[in-house]
Amino acid sequence: MLSDLVVRIRSLFRRASVEAEMNDELRFHIERQTEKLAAAGIPREEAARRAHLEFGGVEQVKEECRDARGTSLVESLLQDVRYALRILRKNPGFTAVSMLTLALGIGANTAMFSIVYAVLVRPLPYAHPQRLTMVWQKDDLGRPGNTSFATYTDWKTRNHSFEQLALFRSWQPVLSGRGDPQKLIGLRVSNNFFRTLGVRPELGRDLRPEEDQPSTSHVVLLSHGLWERQFGSDPAIAGKTITLNAASYLVAGVLPADFESLLRTDPAGGPPEIFGALGYDASLPWACRTCQHLQAIGRVRFGVSFAQAQAEMDAISAALWKEHPSEYSASGVIFTPLREHLLGPLSRMLYVLLGAVSFVLLIACVNLANLLLARAAHREREMAVRATLGAGRLRMVRQLIVENWLLATAGAAAGLLPAWWTPRVLSAIGAGGLPRLADVRLDWHVLLFAFLAALLTGLVSGIVPALRLSKLALHDSLRERVEGSSGAAHRRLRGLFVVTEIALSLTLLVGAGLLLRSLSRLLEVAPGFDPQNVLTLIISTSGPRYDQNAALRQFYTDVLQRAAALPGVKAVGMTSEVPLGGNMDQYGFHAEGKMNANPELDPSAERYCVSPGYRRAMRIPLLRGRDLAPSDAEGAPLALLINQATAREIWPGEDPLGKRVKLGGTDKPWWTVVGIVGDVHQGALDARPNMQFYVPHAQWPYPDSDMVLAIRTSGPAAGMISAIRQVIHSVDPNQPVSRIMTLQEYIGASVGSRRLVLILLNIFAGIAVSLAIVGIYGVASYTVAQRTHEIGIRMALGAQRHAVLGMLLGQGLALALAGIGIGIAASFELTRFLGSLLFGVTPTDPATFAVVSLLLAGAALAAFYLPARRAMRVDPLVALRYE
Amino acid sequence: MAQQHIDLPQGTLDLLILKTLTLEPQHGWAISERVQQISQDVLRLQQGSLYPALHRLERRGWIKARWGTSENNRRAKYYELTASGRKQLEAEESAWRKLAAAVAQVLETA
């Protein structure tokens, strides 16, 4: 009833004013009565006395009014809280242990939730992100691939499904004119890129269509961070010009602070911070239909599903294939919804961790239930008294649950500490290139989660003990009998707890063990080069001077020569792509006599544009033929090295040496294979190396302007950095150096996300096992203590110590084995979810299962052994009197 | 003549309060005065016990309270009958009459 609700709610929230109104009302009555009596001639004081008398006990009336208003629920809940606080204060040991248990359980879960929330749950920072999708060109193996400008233009003009279809590509311009030249991470984007995302500049304006032309494309947008860092938050930046790659660019605007470009073309770099107009020049040789170096992102129209859009795009793609049969290897497009594109690979990993951490909370719950049960024995009398005084069962259960909620809330408060530390721990571990991990923070979502987790934990762990205790209290007529039966029931329940804890811990340990083995297997994989003591850095050349190939090549030749002359340098080389650097160039590989009628169906291979000394500096083994040499210069016959995978793939059973091949198109010149080298893991240690070839920088028609210098040193590589910088500056002071990393660091970064999962899962497993051992120890101590009397009798009757010890340990072992059995069965089911996180081990790896099982059995036995041995030491006579 | 007081039978207090309020909104003191006046001081009402009943009736939505100024110019809490209170009164009144008649019949015939 509404009025009922209004009165109750008013009483709840306006307690003070409701009380005041009640006081006023009653006072008015008494005063009015006094007046009446006084009017009848009774002296004032006497009248007041009589009025009070006639009224009755004011406090009692007030109490009855409160009851009548229905505030009793809240009032009695407050009573429960006050009572619970008193009880918890009186048992500081119990309170501390349970709070710690809950703090660990809830803390780990809250910390994990804060990660999952920031990375996965939080909406993407774009307008209506559910309508955004990446659009890929499908290749002949059904894989998604980049697209070309010509294809994009046809897509854009022919489709009706997309509100916007935009393009972007990587861009790393050098900013100069403000201190040391600096290489920035950026994107070249089509003018509608930000309209596609639904992001508007906070300052200035967006890119304009007419600026998206080759002659007018010197226009950029800045990220908020870059604007702050490099331009001192200049409020008048829009309309000013800056110097990029030795040319002047107009700043159109600044993007809002909450915009972080999650779209990245360089996995090893940070988020892009500068966005230039694409201004694609379709007349250049690399603007061909087969030159797929652009990524497309589209926003489907409102009301159009991805499936409808996909169907239309597939039809367009089929038509294009018909029109240009030799320029596509397959028909069709692939959609990757933006959310999946950005977060898909992460979500499995994070959900595995979330699942794992919930086990920790379960164990914490079991531990607490266990503690409560042990304490129940001491509280039976208290509950019986309350029952006698008229407390209903519901009221007693509520009282016990309220106690638990208080504990859990306090535990959760303590558990916020780990969640508070999470961002710092993450940055210490290194995020492994995960997006949005920087946004992990303790916000109200996380607080709410912790609070709800506390409520749930309090209920789950408390309900069984509370129900048992209240039941016992109500049937407490024959104390002896009840205690006997409760003892047996409690023992069964405790056994169940031990089994549960062991099973849960085993599952977590198996998961952690499998990941640990995976990582160590992975790090055992030979990368194909020797990563010891090799320093790498990226040199970018820009400026009109280096538009000449000869000048560009001369610059690098000079840098290599001078670097090689440094003391402590054993070998120097350079490459267009560093292994495990996150990027790769793919080129069509057209071998003489092996070409398909449609050259697009020929395989592609990874291209390294290198200096002659690169292979030696990296210690990539030369298997046959000769290495590239300085004599493979411009004008000399074109020479290349291939890797083993290429030899196997293209020339099985033949000698590849001397064979000829065209690269990136059948209209290109012939290159001759002069040597075969070992395979290198370019993308990842857990991926099979692809076909690869090495061409000399001196012979490649468009020599790369950004090169990675690799310097093998005799000592630790880090000591060389300043000397190398000086060398580069001595050749040209205006060319920036970036991403100074050792090869070891590249390897570490390539397994970064794996390591993150491993570390977190190990922390969780560690907490789980510690909690479980504490819990098992508690049960064991209690069981043994309860049986002290029995032990005394057995020993008095002449039982051997070791026989009695064996009996107790046997009981522990039986529980441990049951837990291990259930845990193994559960793990068989659950480790499947680790899926691709595993490498080199099966999800049912027997060794891992065996080690983990032994470990847990041992721990459980130790937990039983300690209290059992203590019981053995007790004098049988004392034991007999024990009760 | 010495006055004879009858304690209020259980459950009838609500009925009396509702009945008292049919004429006009009243504050608590006036209600208790009026009950005693009309019953010619036969019904004895412990004055304090009136208030829990008033608060209970308010919660049920049969009466509603409003602060007003009393006959002696003081702030007092006035209660008035609501529509559902009126219905409730009718129902209780007829129930009471039936009960009283039934009891009377039993007493006469037994």
Interface residues (C-beta under 8 A of the other chain):
Chain A: M1 L2 S3 D4 V7 R8 E21 D24 E25 L26 F28 H29 E31 R32 Q33 E35 K36 E54 F55 G56 G57 V58 Q60 V61 E64 C65 D67 A68 R69 G70
Chain B: H27 G28 W29 S32 E33 Q46 Q47 G48 S49 Y51 P52 A53 H55 R56 E58 R59 R60 G61 K64 S70 N72 R74 R75 A76 K77
